[in-house]
Each structure stands twice: as C-alpha cells, then as structure tokens.
C-alpha cells in the first residue's frame, strides 16, 4: 500500500519549506549586491518595461547581477514571452552561479557589449540560443540580461517576425547604451498596450514601415479605408481623430513617435490607446515603435460603472434629503405639542428627530463616495456633536478616542443609530439635572489583544452611574431596547453596560467585521 503523507513535524517542515516566500528583487539586490537605491529604481523601471523586449525577441529574459564580492551572479528577475515557447520551465529568481560558469555573462559585464557568439545550449532536449545584454545606467554596467530563445520551433520567419526581431535588437542596443527604459515614463503592466495588441514600426520621418493585422484593424475602426504602410502616421491619426478646429499638434507628434508618450483616441464607435517608443540604438533616432490597443469595450464598461456609481450616490443623496424632510416635520410637530404642554410627547418626538438625523448623516456620507463604504470616524464625530449640543450651556462635552476606520453601509447605518441612542441615554440619565461632565467614545480595531476582524466600541461617562439592581439586558428605556436589537440582531455583536469603579457608566459593544469584509 502507498503510504499516505503524514502530519508529523518532518512533514510539516517539508510543507513549510514549499510554502516559503520567494525573495523579492529588493531583497536579492540588498542582500547580494552593492547597488544603491537609485540603481535599484532603474532596475525596477527596466523590469516594468521588459515584457516588450521579451515579446519582440520571442525569448525568455533573466536579469543577472554581480554579487558584492564579484565572485558570483544572482538572478533577481525573470520574464517569459507571450509570443513564443519558454526556455525555462523553472523559476530562476534567486539562483546563484559562480563567475566563469557562464562566459557570455562575464564578457557582457566586463566589456559592456551585447554578446551573441556561442553554440546553442541544450536544456531538457531543447536547443536554446543564449545572448547577453549589459544593463547600463549613467555609464556604469549594473548587470546583464540573459536572452534565451527556444529554437525547437524555429521556422522561416514572416515579415512580422522579422520586424519584431529587428525592433528587439534596437531595444537591446538602447538598454546596453543606457537609453532604455525612459526615466519618468513607467507604464503599468495591467493597462499598457502589448506587442500582440497592435504593433506599428515607423521610420525616422514617422512613415509606417510595418503594421500588424491587429493594428490595421484598429485603424480601420477609426475610419481608415486603405493600408497603413507608406502613410505618415502622425497627420493620419490627427485626421482620423474626431476634432474640431486646428489639428492637434501634440497628437501628431505622439503618433509620429518623436517622444515616449501615451494617448487615447476616441472615434465615433471606438477608443484606441496609443503608446510611442522612440528607437535610438546608437544615440540617433532611426524610427519608433507604436503599440496600440483597442479599449472600446473596456471604456464602455468603465462608463457604465461610473453611471451606476453616480446613480447610487444620487439615491443616497435623495434618501438623505427625504430623511431631513421627515426630521423637519417631526421637529415641527414637536413644537406644536410643546406649545400644548405635553412634555413627554415632545421629548419622544425629539428623540425620533435625532434617530432620523443619525441615519441621514450616514446617507450623506455615502452620497459623496464611489462605493458603499464610509469613513466612520467622521460620522461618529458628527453624532457626538449632534447629541452633546443638547446639553444646556455646553455643560457636557464629548470626544472620540481611537479610530473606527472604514465600514460598509450595512454596518455603519445601525452603528450610527446605536451610538446616538447610547449618547442620548448617557446625557439624560448620567447628568439628569444639568451637571457638568464628559462622555468619551472609544474605538479599537487593532489593539494588541484583539483580532482584526472585530470592532470594540466603548462609551463611558463620569456621571451618576447605574441604579443598584439595573440589568441592561432586560431593563431600560426604548433607546436601550433599540440598542440591544441593533447590536445583537443587525450587527451580530455583544452589548454590555456596567458601572465604572471611578464613577459613571461604561457601555461596551463588541461587533464582528469579518463577515462584511470591512477595511481598516
């Protein structure tokens, strides 16, 4: 019988080893090399852009850096192509090799030039061509990119592949000369056009030398009826873009590839994203690459989401207005009852006004946000101010200690009502005859003894305290009944109310947050 995996210390240790965190590029650079922070920033910029080189080369890229003592190389980053088979099935990041084992790395590092000579290497019965590209910054060679091409599927290249490879060679020379990547032009990998999305090669005058099928299709959607090859891309793009008045000179320059820039062209029925990459392999501009991507559907979905968000905000705004109208009507009724001399009825209506007001505060905050989450600290401060304003001559003050953080509407609405009721109860019963005192609201989401998925709220005063036989889970006014119902029913939390040793009352709320996916 096959032995099942055990759960003993050895098995657990083995599993822990498999789950160990792969060191980041920052970790590897700081641990094994003597490069400074500016050099590390340059390497991050390079790695954020080198998917382009990998795809144009149909090759894997591995970034090797010399160690501080100069005896070894450490691999700090790796990229696989989207346009061809990989040469490395395994992750190379973190590998250390002694100097001399890979002669092409030594030559590229020592002589500062691209090294292509040498026979293919065989890896698991796959022939791999290896090239080395020095990475230069401000005249210094920081490391070497090993470009590894899987030769197993090599065939007679098409015009597209030849254009890709020529462009890759130009970019490699720019990296070796310290001219690529472009400082200050880092592009997010999740939104930048890639080679397969659409590719155009321009000459030094901005005339199209080659356009991939996807690029041609994108320009057809903009309204082009002819082929792109042989046309000046800058003036053509400006002509196709729906503009009024003079031609957009900045768009002409961008689409001519004069500088590394990005832009979007919104046609009648489409949106095309453009990115220009000037080619200066020997310090002189010989042309440029244009990457483009049809983002029509993406922008349409974004507009739909924006419309939905605006609708939700408008609903919250109208709910807030309606609640304020209800509060105004209740306040008007309260004044009329007060004129008739029924003080208890007027007090009940005033409490209702404050309850409605606390909910209105939450909806007002939600109407200003893009999602159903609110920064509850602001709401708590407004609720504290709303209740303590009822104290005659400001005899009772209130303050907040700690942070509630971000809560979703499902939690914020009942919690604001709970806070209002507790504060109102403290004001009425802790200081019934207008004594001076204070109320403190505390919030804890990150205490040393508390898990992050719960919120602990304390409301304490220095007033008269509780009656001797008072049971907060049974006794109390309508306000405390509301608190118990909301905390235990709506929020799924716990509620307690005790007399403080130093005098006064402390109310404790323990509310779970994990079930709602709250953020800190």
Secondary structure, DSSP 4 states (H G I P E B T S, - for coil): -PPPPP-SHHHHHHHHHHTPPPPPHHHHHHHH----HHHHHHHHHHHHHTHHHHHHHTSEEEEEEE-TTSSEEEEEEEE--SSS--S-SS--TT-EEETTSSHHHHHHHHH-S-B--SPPEEETTEEEEEEEEEEEETTEEEEEEEEEEE-TT-----HHHHHHHHHHHHHHHHHHHT--S-TT----TTTS--GGG-EEEEETTSBEEEE-HHHHHHHHHHT--S--TTSBHHHHHHHHS---SS--HHHHHHHTTSSS-EEEEE-SS-EEEEEEEEE-TTSS--EEEEEEEE-HHHHHHHHHHHHHHHHHHHHHHHHHHHHHHHHHHHHHHHHHHHHHT-HHHHHHHHHHHHHHHHHHHHHHHHTTSSSSEEEHHHHHHHHHHHHHTTSGGG-EEEEEEE---EEEHHHHHHHHHHHHHHHHHHHHHTSTT---EEEEEEEESS-TTS-TTEEEEEEEESSS---TT--TTT---HHHHHHHIIIIIIS--EEEEEE-TTSSEEEEEEEE-GGGT-B-
